């Protein structure tokens, strides 16, 4: 009887979860009509690249794994889609942003992030200066920049995290997820693993600092923060002073040295082994040492608490607005929801099928390419050997002709 009650309770909880969880936006680019749902920017003054609907060169399932791929090097890209149900707010709920990125081209420099917008977004004029609510995802440029951006717009300012979050930099599909909670905490996951987490107020400069240095406080004049002082009883040894360089005692005047022509000969200088450097008295503990002076802090009158740092009141659209030096990135599986469980289900399916299978296909392609390269090299080597043999025969024929 107890087991039955537990089973019924589990079903009720599961149904309860499904009834409250909601997906606000999902795009897996599974059909050719994706281009009707996504609007390409026509903003003037910039040359935008086009997106291609493809699964790329290696994949798990060619139809299922299709996404949109950047196509042209050194281009801006700007495309966006609005939610079918218009705006939503995450008031009192989790905000979960998840999408997959595949830098198939082994990107050297370019963005791979998504932006979340409010309803004021003009999709046909989307560009780098268009206001956004959140920017999240990988950004790579050379060996020095391989980070995950997490940027919040707060009162008109774009705030970067103080944490350094490293992104993946290989050619396979990776799933990036940002979770923002009503208790003003967050976490960042890559392929289901938490790579960073914490409090919004601590890891972004949303607010003025709670404490500031007391403007009225000053270090006392008699405060001695020297841990060590010179020993006044210490004296410099009488033989301490020695020149740093001396004449080389082993040097001799060259036999062909002409004083009238070359001037007076002087032996070269060498380091003096007796030189001890600048003398300084030994250090002893300072009896008057009080330790480092710490500037006292007071409450900052400019600090105003905000319990709604997490809150986005008007979430309406998502988009890719970025620059890539080397194109070829495939974006897919875009999800905005209030449920990590929903995100987990989609993520697990991708990791257990797409990612595993695309790695198998990539290994096969690499092996085929290796064999083709080796075969081509053998062919080239044989052609070189044949040419060398022909040249040798021609030289021998020419030599015989000369002898005749």
C-alpha positions as CSV (number, residue, x, y, z in Angstrom):
1,X,0.0,0.0,0.0
2,X,2.8,2.4,0.9
3,X,4.6,1.6,-2.4
4,X,1.4,2.5,-4.3
5,X,1.0,5.8,-2.4
6,X,4.6,6.7,-3.2
7,X,4.1,5.8,-6.9
8,X,0.9,8.0,-7.0
9,X,2.7,10.8,-5.3
10,X,5.5,10.6,-7.8
11,X,3.1,10.8,-10.7
12,X,1.3,13.8,-9.1
13,X,4.6,15.6,-8.6
14,X,5.6,14.9,-12.2
15,X,2.3,16.1,-13.5
16,X,2.6,19.2,-11.3
17,X,6.0,19.9,-12.7
18,X,4.7,19.6,-16.3
19,X,1.8,21.9,-15.6
20,X,3.9,24.7,-14.2
21,X,7.0,24.3,-16.5
22,X,6.7,26.3,-19.7
23,X,8.8,26.6,-22.9
24,X,8.6,30.2,-24.1
25,X,10.7,29.6,-27.2
26,X,12.2,26.6,-28.9
27,X,13.9,26.3,-32.3
28,X,15.7,23.2,-33.5
29,X,15.7,24.3,-37.2
30,X,14.0,21.0,-38.1
31,X,12.2,22.3,-41.2
32,X,12.8,24.5,-44.2
33,X,10.3,27.1,-42.9
34,X,12.9,28.3,-40.3
35,X,13.6,31.2,-42.6
36,X,10.0,32.4,-42.2
37,X,10.4,32.4,-38.4
38,X,13.8,34.2,-38.4
39,X,14.2,37.7,-39.7
40,X,17.5,38.7,-41.4
41,X,18.7,42.2,-40.5
42,X,18.8,44.8,-43.3
43,X,20.6,47.4,-41.2
44,X,22.4,49.9,-43.5
45,X,26.1,50.5,-43.3
46,X,27.2,47.0,-42.7
47,X,27.8,44.0,-44.9
48,X,25.9,41.0,-43.4
49,X,26.6,37.4,-44.1
50,X,23.9,34.9,-44.8
51,X,23.0,31.8,-42.8
52,X,22.8,28.4,-44.5
53,X,20.5,25.6,-43.3
54,X,22.8,22.5,-42.9
55,X,24.0,19.9,-40.5
56,X,27.6,20.6,-41.6
57,X,30.3,18.2,-42.7
58,X,29.9,15.7,-39.8
59,X,26.8,14.9,-37.8
60,X,24.7,12.3,-36.1
61,X,21.6,12.6,-38.3
62,X,21.8,14.8,-41.3
63,X,18.1,15.9,-41.1
64,X,17.7,16.0,-37.4
65,X,21.0,17.9,-36.7
66,X,20.5,20.7,-39.1
67,X,21.0,24.2,-37.8
68,X,22.0,27.6,-39.3
69,X,25.6,28.1,-40.3
70,X,27.6,31.3,-40.9
71,X,28.9,31.2,-44.5
72,X,31.2,34.0,-45.3
73,X,34.5,35.0,-43.6
74,X,34.9,38.5,-42.2
75,X,31.2,39.3,-42.0
76,X,28.7,40.6,-39.5
77,X,25.7,38.3,-38.8
78,X,22.4,39.5,-37.5
79,X,19.2,37.4,-37.4
80,X,16.4,37.1,-34.8
81,X,13.1,35.5,-34.0
82,X,10.3,36.7,-31.8
83,X,8.2,34.5,-29.4
84,X,4.9,33.3,-30.7
85,X,3.1,34.3,-27.4
86,X,4.8,37.7,-27.4
87,X,6.4,38.9,-24.2
88,X,6.9,37.0,-21.0
89,X,8.4,37.7,-17.6
90,X,10.4,35.5,-15.4
91,X,8.8,37.1,-12.3
92,X,9.2,34.5,-9.5
93,X,10.5,31.8,-11.9
94,X,13.8,30.5,-13.3
95,X,15.0,31.9,-16.6
96,X,16.8,29.2,-18.5
97,X,18.6,30.1,-21.8
98,X,20.1,27.1,-23.7
99,X,21.5,26.6,-27.2
100,X,24.1,24.6,-29.0
101,X,27.2,25.9,-30.8
102,X,29.4,23.9,-33.3
103,X,32.5,25.7,-34.4
104,X,33.0,23.2,-37.3
105,X,35.5,25.4,-39.0
106,X,37.9,25.4,-35.9
107,X,37.2,29.1,-35.5
108,X,40.1,31.4,-34.9
109,X,38.2,34.6,-34.2
110,X,34.5,35.2,-33.9
111,X,31.5,35.3,-31.6
112,X,29.2,32.3,-30.9
113,X,26.7,33.9,-28.5
114,X,23.0,34.5,-28.4
115,X,21.2,37.7,-27.4
116,X,17.8,38.0,-25.7
117,X,15.7,41.1,-26.4
118,X,12.7,42.9,-25.2
119,X,9.7,43.8,-27.5
120,X,11.2,47.0,-28.7
121,X,13.6,45.2,-31.0
122,X,13.3,46.2,-34.7
123,X,14.3,42.9,-36.3
124,X,15.0,44.3,-39.7
125,X,17.4,46.8,-38.2
126,X,19.2,44.6,-35.7
127,X,22.9,45.6,-35.3
128,X,25.7,45.7,-32.8
129,X,24.3,48.7,-30.9
130,X,20.7,47.3,-30.6
131,X,19.8,47.2,-26.9
132,X,19.5,43.7,-25.5
133,X,18.6,42.2,-22.1
134,X,21.1,39.4,-21.9
135,X,24.1,38.3,-24.0
136,X,25.3,34.8,-23.4
137,X,27.7,32.3,-25.1
138,X,31.2,31.7,-26.3
139,X,33.6,34.2,-27.8
140,X,36.9,33.2,-29.3
141,X,39.7,35.3,-30.8
142,X,43.2,33.9,-30.9
143,X,44.8,32.1,-27.9
144,X,44.1,35.0,-25.5
145,X,40.3,35.1,-25.8
146,X,38.4,31.9,-25.2
147,X,35.6,33.0,-22.8
148,X,31.9,32.6,-22.1
149,X,30.2,36.0,-22.1
150,X,27.4,36.6,-19.6
151,X,26.3,40.2,-19.9
152,X,23.2,41.7,-18.3
153,X,21.7,45.1,-19.3
154,X,20.8,46.9,-16.1
155,X,19.4,50.4,-16.2
156,X,20.8,51.0,-19.7
157,X,24.3,49.7,-19.0
158,X,25.8,46.4,-20.2
159,X,27.5,44.7,-17.3
160,X,30.1,42.0,-17.8
161,X,30.7,39.4,-15.2
162,X,33.8,39.7,-13.0
163,X,34.4,35.9,-13.5
164,X,36.6,34.4,-16.2
165,X,34.6,31.5,-17.7
166,X,36.4,29.5,-20.3
167,X,34.5,28.2,-23.4
168,X,35.1,25.1,-25.5
169,X,37.4,25.6,-28.5
170,X,37.1,22.4,-30.5
171,X,35.1,21.5,-33.6
172,X,32.2,19.6,-32.0
173,X,28.7,20.5,-30.8
174,X,28.5,22.0,-27.3
175,X,25.5,23.0,-25.2
176,X,25.6,26.3,-23.3
177,X,23.1,27.0,-20.6
178,X,22.5,30.0,-18.4
179,X,20.2,29.7,-15.4
180,X,19.0,32.8,-13.5
181,X,17.0,32.2,-10.4
182,X,14.5,34.4,-8.4
183,X,16.9,34.3,-5.4
184,X,19.3,36.3,-7.5
185,X,21.7,33.4,-8.0
186,X,22.9,32.0,-11.3
187,X,24.9,29.2,-12.9
188,X,26.5,28.5,-16.2
189,X,26.7,25.0,-17.6
190,X,28.5,23.6,-20.6
191,X,27.4,20.1,-21.7
192,X,25.6,19.6,-18.5
193,X,28.5,20.5,-16.2
194,X,28.4,23.6,-14.0
195,X,31.4,25.7,-14.9
196,X,30.5,28.8,-12.8
197,X,27.9,29.8,-10.3
198,X,27.3,32.5,-7.7
199,X,25.3,35.5,-6.8
200,X,24.3,38.2,-9.3
201,X,25.2,41.1,-6.9
202,X,28.7,39.7,-6.2
203,X,29.7,38.8,-9.8
204,X,28.3,41.9,-11.6
205,X,28.4,45.6,-10.8
206,X,24.7,45.9,-10.7
207,X,24.7,48.1,-7.6
208,X,27.0,50.5,-5.8
209,X,29.2,48.9,-3.2
210,X,27.5,48.4,0.2
211,X,30.6,49.7,2.0
212,X,33.0,52.5,1.2
213,X,36.1,53.8,2.8
214,X,35.3,56.3,5.6
215,X,36.1,59.7,4.0
216,X,36.7,61.1,7.4
217,X,39.2,58.5,8.5
218,X,42.9,59.1,8.2
219,X,46.0,57.1,9.1
220,X,47.4,58.4,12.4
221,X,50.7,60.3,12.0
222,X,52.4,58.1,14.6
223,X,51.2,54.8,13.0
224,X,54.3,52.8,12.2
225,X,53.6,50.1,9.6
226,X,57.2,49.1,9.0
227,X,57.7,45.5,10.1
228,X,61.5,45.7,9.9
229,X,63.9,48.6,10.5
230,X,67.6,49.2,10.1
231,X,69.8,48.0,13.0
232,X,71.4,51.2,14.2
233,X,74.2,49.3,15.9
234,X,75.3,47.6,12.7
235,X,78.3,49.2,11.0
236,X,79.9,48.8,7.6
237,X,83.1,46.7,7.6
238,X,86.3,48.7,6.8
239,X,87.1,46.4,3.8
240,X,83.6,46.7,2.3
241,X,84.3,49.4,-0.2
242,X,85.7,47.7,-3.4
243,X,85.5,48.8,-7.0
244,X,83.0,46.9,-9.1
245,X,85.4,46.5,-12.0
246,X,89.2,46.0,-12.0
247,X,91.9,45.7,-14.7
248,X,92.3,42.1,-15.9
249,X,95.6,41.0,-14.3
250,X,96.1,38.3,-16.9
251,X,95.8,40.7,-19.9
252,X,99.0,41.6,-21.8
253,X,99.7,44.3,-24.3
254,X,99.5,43.0,-27.9
255,X,102.9,42.8,-29.6
256,X,101.6,44.8,-32.5
257,X,100.2,47.6,-30.3
258,X,101.6,51.0,-31.4
259,X,101.2,53.6,-28.7
260,X,101.7,56.4,-31.2
261,X,99.1,55.0,-33.5
262,X,96.7,53.3,-31.1
263,X,97.2,55.4,-28.0
264,X,98.2,54.3,-24.6
265,X,97.3,50.7,-24.0
266,X,95.0,49.9,-21.0
267,X,94.1,46.4,-19.9
268,X,90.4,45.4,-20.2
269,X,88.1,45.6,-17.2
270,X,86.7,42.5,-15.5
271,X,84.2,42.0,-12.6
272,X,85.9,42.4,-9.3
273,X,85.4,39.2,-7.3
274,X,85.9,41.2,-4.1
275,X,83.1,43.6,-4.9
276,X,80.2,43.3,-2.4
277,X,77.8,45.8,-3.7
278,X,76.1,48.6,-1.8
279,X,76.3,48.1,1.9
280,X,73.1,48.1,3.9
281,X,72.6,47.6,7.6
282,X,70.9,44.4,8.7
283,X,67.2,44.5,9.4
284,X,65.7,43.8,12.8
285,X,62.1,43.6,14.1
286,X,60.5,47.0,14.6
287,X,59.4,47.3,18.2
288,X,57.0,50.1,17.3
289,X,55.3,48.1,14.5
290,X,51.6,48.2,14.7
291,X,50.8,46.3,11.6
292,X,49.2,47.5,8.3
293,X,46.7,50.3,8.7
294,X,43.3,49.3,7.5
295,X,41.1,52.1,6.3
296,X,37.8,51.8,8.2
297,X,34.6,51.4,6.1
298,X,31.2,52.9,6.5
299,X,27.8,52.2,4.9
300,X,27.6,53.6,1.4
301,X,24.8,56.2,1.2
302,X,24.6,55.6,-2.6
303,X,23.9,51.9,-2.1
304,X,20.3,50.9,-2.8
305,X,19.4,47.2,-2.5
306,X,17.5,45.5,-5.4
307,X,15.9,42.1,-4.7
308,X,14.9,41.9,-8.4
309,X,18.2,41.8,-10.1
310,X,17.2,38.6,-11.8
311,X,13.9,40.0,-13.2
312,X,13.3,40.4,-16.9
313,X,9.9,42.0,-17.3
314,X,9.6,42.0,-21.1
315,X,11.4,39.1,-22.8
316,X,10.3,38.9,-26.4
317,X,12.9,37.8,-28.9
318,X,16.2,36.0,-29.3
319,X,18.9,36.5,-32.0
320,X,22.4,36.1,-33.2
321,X,24.2,39.4,-33.6
322,X,27.9,38.8,-34.0
323,X,31.1,39.2,-36.1
324,X,33.1,36.3,-37.4
325,X,36.5,36.4,-39.1
326,X,36.3,32.7,-39.9
327,X,32.8,31.5,-40.8
328,X,31.4,28.0,-40.4
329,X,29.7,28.0,-37.0
330,X,26.4,26.1,-36.7
331,X,23.8,27.3,-34.2
332,X,21.0,25.0,-33.1
333,X,18.6,23.9,-30.4
334,X,17.7,27.4,-29.0
335,X,15.6,27.1,-25.9
336,X,14.0,29.7,-23.5
337,X,12.1,28.1,-20.6
338,X,11.6,28.3,-16.9
339,X,12.4,24.6,-16.3
340,X,15.8,23.1,-16.0
341,X,14.2,19.7,-16.4
342,X,12.9,20.6,-19.9
343,X,16.4,21.8,-20.7
344,X,18.0,18.6,-19.3
345,X,15.8,16.4,-21.5
346,X,16.8,18.3,-24.7
347,X,20.4,18.4,-23.6
348,X,20.7,14.7,-22.8
349,X,19.2,13.8,-26.2
350,X,21.8,15.9,-28.0
351,X,24.7,14.7,-25.9
352,X,23.7,11.0,-26.2
353,X,23.0,11.0,-29.9
354,X,24.2,14.0,-31.9
355,X,27.5,14.6,-30.1
356,X,28.6,10.9,-29.9
357,X,27.6,10.2,-33.5
358,X,29.2,13.3,-35.0
359,X,32.5,12.4,-33.3
360,X,32.4,8.9,-34.9
361,X,31.7,10.4,-38.3
362,X,34.5,13.0,-37.8
363,X,37.0,10.2,-37.0
364,X,35.9,8.4,-40.2
365,X,36.3,11.5,-42.3
366,X,39.7,12.2,-40.8
367,X,40.8,8.7,-41.5
368,X,39.6,8.9,-45.1
369,X,41.3,12.3,-45.5
370,X,44.5,10.8,-44.1
371,X,44.4,7.9,-46.5
372,X,43.7,10.2,-49.4
373,X,46.6,12.5,-48.4
374,X,49.0,9.5,-48.2
375,X,47.7,8.2,-51.5
376,X,48.2,11.6,-53.1
377,X,51.7,11.8,-51.7
378,X,52.6,8.4,-53.0
379,X,51.3,9.4,-56.4
380,X,53.3,12.7,-56.3
381,X,56.4,10.8,-55.2
382,X,56.0,8.3,-58.0
383,X,55.6,11.1,-60.5
384,X,58.8,12.8,-59.1
385,X,60.7,9.5,-59.4
386,X,59.5,9.0,-63.0
387,X,60.6,12.5,-63.9
388,X,63.9,12.0,-62.2
389,X,64.4,8.7,-64.1
390,X,63.4,10.3,-67.4
391,X,65.9,13.2,-66.8
392,X,68.6,10.7,-66.0
393,X,68.0,8.7,-69.2
394,X,68.0,11.9,-71.2
395,X,71.3,12.9,-69.7
396,X,72.8,9.5,-70.4
397,X,71.6,9.6,-74.0
398,X,73.0,13.1,-74.4
399,X,76.4,11.9,-73.0
400,X,76.5,8.9,-75.4
401,X,75.7,11.3,-78.3
402,X,78.6,13.5,-77.3
403,X,81.0,10.6,-77.2
404,X,79.9,9.5,-80.7
